[in-house]
Amino acid sequence: MYGMNTEILLIIICCIVVVSYVFSILSRYIKIPSVLMLLLAGMGARQVAEWNDFHLNFSPVLIESLGVVGLIMIVLEAGLDLGLQKSKIRLIRDSFFSALFIFLLSATLLTYILYHWLEQPIRNCIVYAIPLSIISSSIVLPSLHSLTESKKEFLIYEASFSDIIGIMVFNYFTADDVFSFSSLGIFSANLALSAVLSVLMSLLLLFIMTRTKLSIKFFLVFSLLVLIYAGGKLLHLPSLIIILAFGLLINNWHLLDLKLVKKYFPQQQVSDLHHLLHSITAESSFLIRTFFFILFGYSIVIDTVLEAEVVKVGGLIVLALFSVRLLYMRFFLKTNLFPESFFMPRGLITIVLFYKIPGHMKLTNFDEGILFFIILVTGAIMTLGMIFYKKKNEQLVEEPQFSERADIF
């Protein structure tokens, strides 16, 4: 390995950040998601390193930790962007059921594929199918700039719900003795407890943020959010709900009509806090996302992605995922399919959950190249949707948005 002094390391880190900014700008013109370009850049860097006989290994714990922190930032950023007006109730309802049913149908179909292909225990196949069935908000959220507001809001809600539902189901199936009424009861109780804690923790965080006199606030709340997430994970609670609730509470504070609450938390204080959190969260999620996808791309061995068996099984899984999404939107939501059907990328949350699969649930003959293949191909499918989508009204031929339809449900 070549020696690397501090100056060289700092130059590399700063160059990665600059390149990521360039990718973000380019993505608005060439319609390729910036995170997909980061993945490809990481893969390209690995090839260059190998050609020069330079070997650099990263701990999976480092990549997983970046992924978890990035997920927290992304969910918080989504909460800070989502409004809860009465006019959006149908939109929220439809996006939730879209995330729920597409996830359940995809997980069921992928479990069937993995079970018949690998001939491994059904529960292990379910645990592997769950991460592959989750839409990646870390890829969807930064890629919505070219869409109309209604499409953008639907996909933000859907991707956020998909993350939370997927993590909750994953935690359930990786626990002990899942196929019993007691386990189901504990899971339901944890869900109810998380709903209560969401309100209490959000108010506590809000109190801390509005009462502290120090100008350094963000990393205080950031540390508290990470503590809440990590503590919730140790207690097997869906702690992402708390983080999403905090963001929603800050963004929709004006909807609360409680004089006692408004007395201690004036609207102006909360608005100032919202602007602070929104700007810093966007910057932080950008930075974490940059290094996560660069490092993950660097960890991908291209030869494994191109193996015939990987392409065959990975292609079958991608086809199943795309078919489920297309058919659900066409025959259940009965709405326009473009480009929503193409927004099905797998990314950060899928990778993080794969790292968290317990050792005794590993599929011994599951090729890691399949995971890489699915992430790259689903990202490419979303890219196609972005490239061929045009925002100008005269170029659109659509059915009514499902959020505006009264005949659904």
C-alpha positions in Angstrom: 0.0 0.0 0.0 1.2 3.5 -0.8 1.9 5.8 2.0 -0.8 8.5 2.5 0.0 11.6 4.5 -2.5 14.0 6.1 -2.4 16.5 3.2 -3.1 13.8 0.6 -6.0 12.5 2.6 -7.5 16.0 3.0 -7.1 16.6 -0.7 -9.0 13.4 -1.5 -11.8 14.1 0.9 -12.3 17.7 -0.4 -12.1 16.5 -4.0 -14.9 13.9 -3.3 -17.1 16.7 -1.8 -16.5 19.0 -4.8 -17.2 16.2 -7.3 -20.4 15.4 -5.4 -21.6 19.0 -5.8 -20.8 18.8 -9.5 -22.8 15.6 -9.8 -25.7 17.3 -8.0 -25.6 20.1 -10.6 -25.2 17.8 -13.5 -28.1 15.6 -12.4 -30.5 18.5 -13.0 -29.5 18.6 -16.7 -28.7 15.0 -17.6 -31.4 13.5 -15.3 -29.1 10.9 -13.8 -29.4 10.7 -10.0 -26.3 12.1 -8.3 -26.1 9.1 -5.9 -25.9 6.7 -8.9 -23.0 8.8 -10.3 -21.4 8.6 -6.9 -21.7 4.8 -6.9 -20.2 4.6 -10.4 -17.4 7.0 -9.3 -16.6 4.7 -6.4 -16.5 1.7 -8.7 -14.3 3.6 -11.1 -12.0 4.6 -8.2 -11.6 0.9 -7.3 -10.7 0.0 -10.8 -8.0 2.7 -11.0 -6.7 1.7 -7.6 -6.4 -2.0 -8.7 -4.7 -1.1 -11.9 -2.1 0.8 -9.8 -1.8 -2.0 -7.3 -3.3 0.2 -4.5 -5.4 -1.7 -2.0 -7.6 0.1 0.5 -10.1 -1.7 2.7 -13.0 -0.2 4.6 -14.6 -1.7 7.7 -18.3 -2.7 7.1 -19.0 -1.0 10.4 -17.8 2.4 8.9 -20.1 2.0 5.9 -23.0 0.8 8.1 -22.6 3.7 10.6 -22.5 6.3 7.7 -25.7 4.6 6.4 -27.5 4.8 9.7 -26.6 8.5 10.3 -27.5 9.3 6.6 -30.9 7.5 7.1 -31.7 9.6 10.2 -30.8 12.8 8.4 -32.8 11.9 5.3 -35.9 11.0 7.3 -35.6 14.2 9.3 -35.2 16.2 6.1 -38.3 14.5 4.7 -40.3 15.4 7.8 -39.2 19.0 7.6 -40.5 19.1 4.0 -43.9 17.5 4.4 -47.0 19.6 5.0 -50.1 18.1 6.7 -52.9 20.3 5.3 -56.4 18.9 5.2 -56.3 19.0 1.4 -53.4 16.5 1.5 -55.1 13.8 3.5 -56.0 11.7 0.4 -52.4 12.1 -0.9 -50.9 10.9 2.4 -53.4 8.0 2.6 -52.7 6.9 -1.0 -48.9 7.2 -0.6 -49.0 5.1 2.6 -51.1 2.3 1.1 -48.9 2.4 -2.0 -45.8 2.0 0.1 -47.5 -0.7 2.3 -49.0 -2.9 -0.4 -46.1 -2.6 -2.9 -43.7 -3.6 -0.1 -45.8 -6.5 1.0 -46.4 -7.8 -2.5 -42.7 -7.4 -3.4 -41.5 -9.1 -0.3 -43.9 -12.0 -0.8 -42.8 -12.5 -4.5 -39.1 -12.1 -3.7 -39.4 -14.6 -0.8 -40.9 -17.1 -3.3 -38.1 -16.5 -5.8 -35.3 -16.9 -3.2 -36.9 -19.9 -1.6 -37.2 -21.9 -4.8 -33.8 -20.7 -6.1 -31.7 -21.3 -3.0 -33.8 -23.9 -1.2 -33.0 -22.3 2.2 -35.3 -21.8 5.3 -38.3 -19.7 4.5 -37.7 -17.3 7.3 -34.2 -16.5 6.1 -35.6 -15.9 2.6 -38.1 -13.5 4.1 -35.3 -11.6 5.9 -33.4 -11.2 2.7 -36.5 -10.2 0.7 -37.4 -7.4 3.1 -34.5 -5.0 2.4 -34.8 -5.6 -1.4 -38.5 -4.6 -1.2 -37.8 -1.1 0.3 -37.7 2.0 -1.9 -34.7 4.1 -1.1 -35.6 7.5 0.1 -31.9 8.4 0.0 -32.0 8.2 -3.8 -35.6 9.3 -4.4 -35.6 12.5 -2.4 -32.6 14.2 -4.1 -33.9 13.3 -7.5 -37.4 14.9 -7.5 -36.4 18.4 -8.7 -37.8 18.0 -12.2 -41.2 16.7 -11.2 -44.4 18.6 -10.5 -45.3 19.4 -6.9 -48.1 16.7 -6.6 -45.8 14.0 -8.0 -42.9 15.2 -5.8 -45.0 15.1 -2.6 -46.4 11.7 -3.3 -43.0 10.2 -3.9 -41.6 11.8 -0.8 -44.3 10.4 1.4 -44.2 7.0 -0.3 -40.4 6.6 0.0 -40.5 7.8 3.7 -43.3 5.3 4.5 -41.5 2.5 2.7 -38.4 3.1 4.8 -40.3 3.0 8.0 -42.5 0.0 7.2 -39.5 -1.9 5.9 -37.5 -1.3 9.0 -40.4 -2.2 11.3 -41.0 -5.5 9.5 -37.3 -6.3 9.3 -36.9 -5.8 13.1 -39.9 -8.1 13.6 -38.6 -11.0 11.5 -35.1 -10.8 12.9 -36.4 -11.1 16.4 -36.8 -14.4 18.2 -39.9 -16.5 17.9 -41.8 -14.4 15.4 -44.5 -16.9 14.5 -46.5 -16.6 17.7 -49.2 -14.5 19.2 -47.0 -13.2 22.0 -44.4 -11.9 19.5 -47.2 -10.2 17.5 -48.6 -8.7 20.7 -45.1 -7.3 21.7 -44.6 -5.9 18.2 -48.0 -4.1 18.4 -47.3 -2.8 21.9 -43.9 -1.5 20.7 -45.6 0.3 17.8 -48.1 1.9 20.1 -45.3 2.9 22.5 -43.4 4.5 19.6 -46.4 6.5 18.7 -46.6 7.9 22.3 -42.9 8.4 22.5 -43.0 10.3 19.1 -45.1 13.0 20.7 -43.2 13.2 24.0 -39.7 13.1 22.5 -40.7 15.7 19.8 -41.9 18.1 22.5 -38.8 17.4 24.6 -36.5 18.1 21.6 -38.4 21.2 20.8 -38.1 22.4 24.3 -34.3 21.9 24.4 -33.9 23.6 21.0 -36.0 26.7 21.8 -34.7 27.2 25.4 -31.0 26.8 24.9 -29.1 30.2 24.7 -26.2 28.8 22.8 -25.9 29.4 19.1 -24.6 25.9 18.6 -27.8 23.9 18.4 -27.8 21.6 15.5 -25.3 19.0 16.6 -27.0 18.9 20.0 -30.3 17.9 18.5 -28.4 15.7 16.0 -26.8 13.8 18.9 -30.1 13.5 20.7 -31.7 12.1 17.5 -29.0 9.5 17.1 -29.3 8.6 20.8 -33.1 8.2 20.3 -32.6 6.0 17.2 -29.9 3.8 18.7 -31.7 3.5 22.0 -34.9 2.6 20.1 -33.1 0.0 18.1 -31.7 -1.6 21.2 -35.3 -1.8 22.6 -36.6 -3.1 19.3 -38.7 0.0 18.8 -39.4 1.6 15.3 -37.5 4.7 16.3 -37.5 6.3 12.9 -41.1 7.2 13.5 -40.0 9.5 16.3 -37.5 11.2 14.0 -40.1 11.6 11.3 -42.7 12.9 13.8 -40.2 15.5 15.1 -39.7 16.9 11.6 -43.4 16.9 10.9 -44.1 18.7 14.2 -41.6 21.4 13.4 -42.9 21.9 9.9 -46.6 21.9 10.8 -46.5 23.8 14.1 -48.9 26.4 12.8 -51.6 23.7 12.7 -51.6 23.3 16.5 -54.3 25.4 18.1 -53.4 24.9 21.8 -52.9 28.1 23.7 -50.8 26.5 26.4 -48.4 25.0 23.9 -48.2 28.2 21.9 -47.5 30.1 25.1 -44.3 28.2 25.7 -43.4 27.6 22.1 -44.2 30.8 20.0 -44.6 30.3 16.3 -41.7 32.6 15.5 -39.3 30.5 17.6 -40.4 27.3 15.9 -40.1 28.9 12.5 -36.6 30.1 13.2 -35.7 26.6 14.4 -37.3 25.1 11.2 -35.1 27.2 8.9 -32.0 26.3 10.9 -32.7 22.6 10.9 -33.7 22.6 7.3 -30.6 24.2 6.0 -28.1 22.2 8.2 -29.9 18.9 7.7 -29.8 19.3 3.9 -26.1 20.0 4.1 -25.4 17.1 6.5 -27.4 14.5 4.6 -25.6 15.6 1.4 -22.2 15.1 3.0 -23.0 11.7 4.6 -24.7 10.5 1.5 -21.7 11.5 -0.6 -19.2 9.4 1.5 -21.6 6.5 2.0 -22.2 5.9 -1.7 -18.6 6.6 -2.7 -17.4 4.0 -0.1 -20.1 1.5 -1.0 -19.3 1.9 -4.7 -15.6 1.4 -3.9 -16.5 -1.9 -2.2 -18.3 -3.3 -5.3 -16.3 -5.8 -7.3 -17.5 -5.3 -10.9 -16.7 -8.9 -11.9 -19.2 -10.3 -9.4 -22.0 -8.1 -10.9 -21.4 -9.4 -14.4 -21.5 -13.1 -13.5 -24.2 -15.0 -15.5 -26.0 -16.3 -12.4 -26.0 -12.9 -10.8 -27.5 -11.3 -13.9 -30.1 -14.0 -14.2 -31.3 -13.9 -10.6 -30.9 -10.2 -10.2 -32.7 -9.5 -13.4 -35.6 -11.8 -12.3 -35.8 -9.9 -9.0 -35.8 -6.5 -10.7 -38.5 -7.7 -13.1 -40.6 -8.8 -10.2 -40.2 -5.5 -8.4 -41.0 -3.4 -11.4 -44.0 -5.6 -12.3 -45.5 -5.3 -8.9 -45.1 -1.5 -8.9 -46.5 -1.1 -12.4 -49.5 -3.4 -11.8 -50.4 -1.9 -8.5 -50.4 1.7 -9.8 -52.3 0.7 -12.9 -55.0 -1.5 -11.6 -55.4 -0.4 -7.9 -54.6 3.3 -7.8 -55.8 3.7 -11.4 -53.7 6.7 -12.0 -50.9 7.9 -14.3 -47.9 5.6 -14.3 -45.2 7.9 -15.5 -42.7 8.5 -14.1 -43.9 7.2 -10.7 -43.6 3.5 -11.7 -39.9 4.1 -12.5 -39.1 5.5 -9.1 -38.2 2.2 -7.4 -34.5 2.5 -6.6 -32.9 0.4 -3.9 -30.1 2.0 -2.0 -29.0 3.1 1.4 -31.6 1.4 3.6 -31.3 -1.8 1.7 -27.5 -1.8 2.2 -27.8 -0.9 5.9 -30.3 -3.7 6.6 -28.2 -6.3 4.7 -25.4 -5.4 7.1 -27.8 -6.0 10.0 -28.9 -9.5 9.0 -28.0 -11.8 12.0 -25.3 -14.4 11.3 -27.7 -17.4 11.9 -30.1 -16.0 9.2 -27.5 -15.6 6.5 -28.2 -17.4 3.2 -25.0 -19.3 2.6 -25.3 -19.4 -1.2 -26.6 -15.9 -1.8 -24.1 -14.0 -4.0 -23.5 -10.5 -2.8 -23.2 -9.4 -6.4 -27.0 -9.8 -6.7 -27.4 -6.9 -4.2 -25.0 -4.7 -6.2 -26.8 -5.6 -9.5 -30.3 -4.8 -8.1 -29.1 -1.4 -6.7 -27.4 -0.4 -10.0 -30.3 -1.6 -12.3 -33.1 -0.1 -10.2 -31.2 3.2 -10.2 -30.8 3.0 -14.0 -34.6 2.4 -14.3 -35.3 5.5 -12.3 -32.9 7.4 -14.5 -34.9 6.4 -17.6 -38.0 7.7 -16.0 -36.4 11.0 -15.2 -34.9 11.3 -18.7 -38.2 10.7 -20.6 -40.4 12.7 -18.2 -41.1 16.3 -19.2 -42.7 18.7 -16.8 -44.3 21.1 -19.3 -48.1 20.7 -19.2 -48.6 20.7 -22.9 -46.3 17.6 -23.1 -48.2 15.6 -20.5 -51.1 13.3 -21.1 -52.3 12.0 -17.7 -55.3 10.7 -15.9 -56.3 12.5 -12.7 -54.0 12.2 -9.7 -55.3 9.6 -7.3 -55.2 12.1 -4.5 -57.9 13.9 -6.3 -60.1 10.9 -7.0 -63.0 10.2 -4.7 -63.7 6.7 -6.1 -60.6 5.1 -4.5 -61.4 3.4 -1.1 
